[in-house]
Amino acid sequence: MVETPTYRELEKKIAALEAELDALRIKEVKKERNRILGRVAHEFNNLMMVIQGNISIMLHDTERDDPTYDRLKNMERYIKSGTRLTEKLLDYVEKNVEAEGKSISLAYAAEEREASAPRSTARRGMDIYRQASQEKYRVLLVDDEELILDVGGQMLAKIGLDVMTADNGVSAVEMYKQEKGKIDLVILDLIMPGIDGIDTYHLLKEIDPDVKVLISSGYRKDARVETFLKEPCSGFIKKPFSLSLLSDEVRKLLRTPSA
């Protein structure tokens, strides 16, 4: 005969269940908080990307002895300060994720790379394609943010490229299929509704095994991006990026020989 638990034993079981539920709620709250903070950092970097892009274009069109040039450079420095704030936010999220026993990749030091480049890199790099060949390279820019498509398209045009745009991965794959052999480089936003940048890359690779792809993101590199970067003709650029850094990454990929 099964013994009926005593009232005290029932109280202990109920208390244990309540503690388990509380722990689960706390875990879910932390998970949702981290997701929201990560999304805020991503959106803030997108905003900084639009501002940085426009400033880069204005700097390209402004002579160094123009008083406006120094003001624009100051604005660019403030953007870097804003980007450092998002890095602190991502540091906070990273510590919370690591505390839960998960791994997360280190930050991509885009700012350090740009700081090591000569000040005149952007000016020297703008016409590299025209100097190397009479052919005009064509780039497909893919991003779900209309403002980034606009400023990114203008930046690529300043470099001397012919630009096509798509606002999602499905459209990008269809355009690449229709223009097969006529697109030299694809710049893909990592986080997009529907299929993301990495999945879009794999679909493009089915069409063209030699496709050249530059992944762009306001997030840090994760494990999927690290795996993607082991592929030939691949690259990563973190938003917000300047015209000089974009020129450097694009030039590097366009000069990479296909397999």
N, C-alpha and C positions, 0 to 999 in steps of 0.2 A: 504494500500500500504506500503510495506517494504521500510524503508528509506535506502538509500545507505550510508555506513559509509564515513565519511570525511577522507581526506588524513592523518590528524593528528591522528585520531582514528586508522587507519590502521597502522601507524607508531608505536603506543603504543602496538598494538596486536603483531606486528612482533618483537618488542623489548622484550615483555614478553615471546614469544616463544623461542627467541634466548637465553634468560636467563635460561629458563627451560632446553633447550638442553645443555647449558654449565654446569649446575648443574648435569645433567645426565652423561655427559662426565667425569666430575670430580669424580663422584661416581664410574663409571666404571673403571677409571684409578686407583683409590684407591683400589678397589676390586682386580684388576689384580696385583697391586703392592704387596698387602698383600699375595696373592696366591703365587707369585714368591718368596717373602721373606720367607714364610713358607716352600716352597719347598727347598730353599737353605739351611735353617736350618736343614731340614730333611736329605738332601744329605750329609751335613757336618757331622752330627751325625753318619750317616752310615760309612763315612770315618774314623771317630774317633773310631767307633766300631771295624773296621778291625785292626786298630793300637793297640787299647786297648786289643783286644783279643789275638793278637800275643804276646804282652808284658806279659799278664797274664800267657800264656803258658810258656814263657821263665822264668818268675819268679818262676813258679811251679817247673821247672827243674833246678833251680839255688840255690845253698846253700847260706845261709845268710852271711857266712863269705867270699864269693866270691866277689871281688871288682865290678863285673858286676851287682850284686844284687842291690847295691845302685844306680848305673846308671839307671837301669831299673825302680826303684822306682821314680827317678827324672823325667824320661820320663812320667811315669804314672801321676805325679803331673801336668806336662804340658798339658796332655790330659784333665785333669779336668779343667784347665784354659781355654782351647779351648771350652770345653762344656759350661762353664759359658758365653762365648761370644755368643753362640747360644741361651742361655737363655735370654740374653739381646735383641737379635734379636726377639725372640718370645714375650718378654715383649712389644716391640715396636708394633708388629702386634696386640697383645692383646689389647693395648690401643686404636689402631685405630678401631678395631672391636667393642669394648665396646662403643666408641664414636658414632658408627652407631646404637647403641641401641640393640646390640646382646650380649648374655652372652657367656663366654668362661671359661673353667675349670682352676683351679690352677695347678701349676707345680707339678710334682711328684718328691719328694725330695729323689731321689735315692742316691745322694752323701751323704746326711745326714745319711741315713740308714747304708751306708757302713762305714762311719766314726765312728759310734757308735759300730761297731763290733770289736772284738779282732783282732790283727794283724795276729794271727795264724789261723783264721777261715778257710781260703782256705786250708791250710795244713791238718787241722783236718777233714775237710769235704770231702776230695777227695775220701776216701775209705769207706764212711759211708754205701754205698749200699752193698759192699762186706762183711762188718762186720755184717750187719743186716741180710743178707740172701745170700745163694749161688746162688740164681736166679739173672740174669742180666737183669735189666730193659731196655726196649726199648723206645726210644724217636723219634718222627717224627718232624724234623725241617723244617719249611716252610718259604721261603723268596725268593723274586724275584731277589735279588742280589747274584750273584755267589760267590763273595768274602766273603760275610757274611755266606753263606752256608758252605764254606770251613773252615773259622776260627771258626764258631759256632759249626760245627761238631767236630773239633779238641778239643774245650773246653769241649764239652759234653763227648767226649771219655776220656779226662783227669779225669773227675769226676767219670768215671767208667761205663758209659752207652753205650748201643748198639744204634747206630744212623742210622736213615733213613732220606733222604732229598727229598724235592719236591720244585720246583721253582714257583708254583702257586697254588691257592686254589682248582682248578678243579682236578689237579693231586693228591693233598693231600687227597681229599675226596675219590678218586678212590683207592688210596693206603690203606687208613684206612678201606675201605670196604673190600678189598681183604685180609687185615691182621687183620680183626676184632678179638678182644680178645687177640691180640699179641702186641699191642701198648699201653704202659702204660701212655704216656704223649705226647701232641702235643704242640709245640712252634710255634706260628703263628705270622708272620709279620702283622702289622695292615694295612699298605697301600700297596696294590698289584694291578696290572692290572687285569681286569676281575672281579673276586669276591674278596672283601677285607677280612681281618682277621675275622671281626665280622660275616659277611655273611657265611664264611667258617665254623665258629664255629657252627652256627645254622644248617648247613647241616650235620656236624659231629654228632651233638646232635640227629638228626633224625635217624642216624645209631646206635648210642650208647648214651642213655640218661645220662650215668655215665661218659662220656668222660671228661678227665682232660686236661685243656687248659691254657697255659701261653701266653698272648698276649705281643708282643714286638714291640716297636716303637721308632723312633727318634722324633716324635711329642709328645706334652703333651696329657694327658688324655682328651677326650672330653665326651660329654653327653652319646654317645653310649657305650663308654668304661666303664663309671661309671655304666651304667645299666648292662653291661656284668658282672662286678665285683660283682653284687648282686647274680649271679648264683653260685651254689655250685661247688667246684672243679675248681675255676678260679683264675687267677692271672695276674698281669701286671708288666713288667720290661722295664725300659726306656733305650734305647741305648744312649751312649755306656755304657756297663756294664762289670764289672770285673769277673774273674773266681769265686771269693768268693761270690759275690752277686748272680751270676747265680746258684752256688751250693746251696745257701740258699733258693732261690725261688723254684728250682726244688725239693729239699729235702722236703720242706714244702708241695708242691702239692702231691708228691708221698706218703707222710705220711697221707694225708687227706683221711679219709674213704669214699668210694663211698656211694651214697644214698641207 
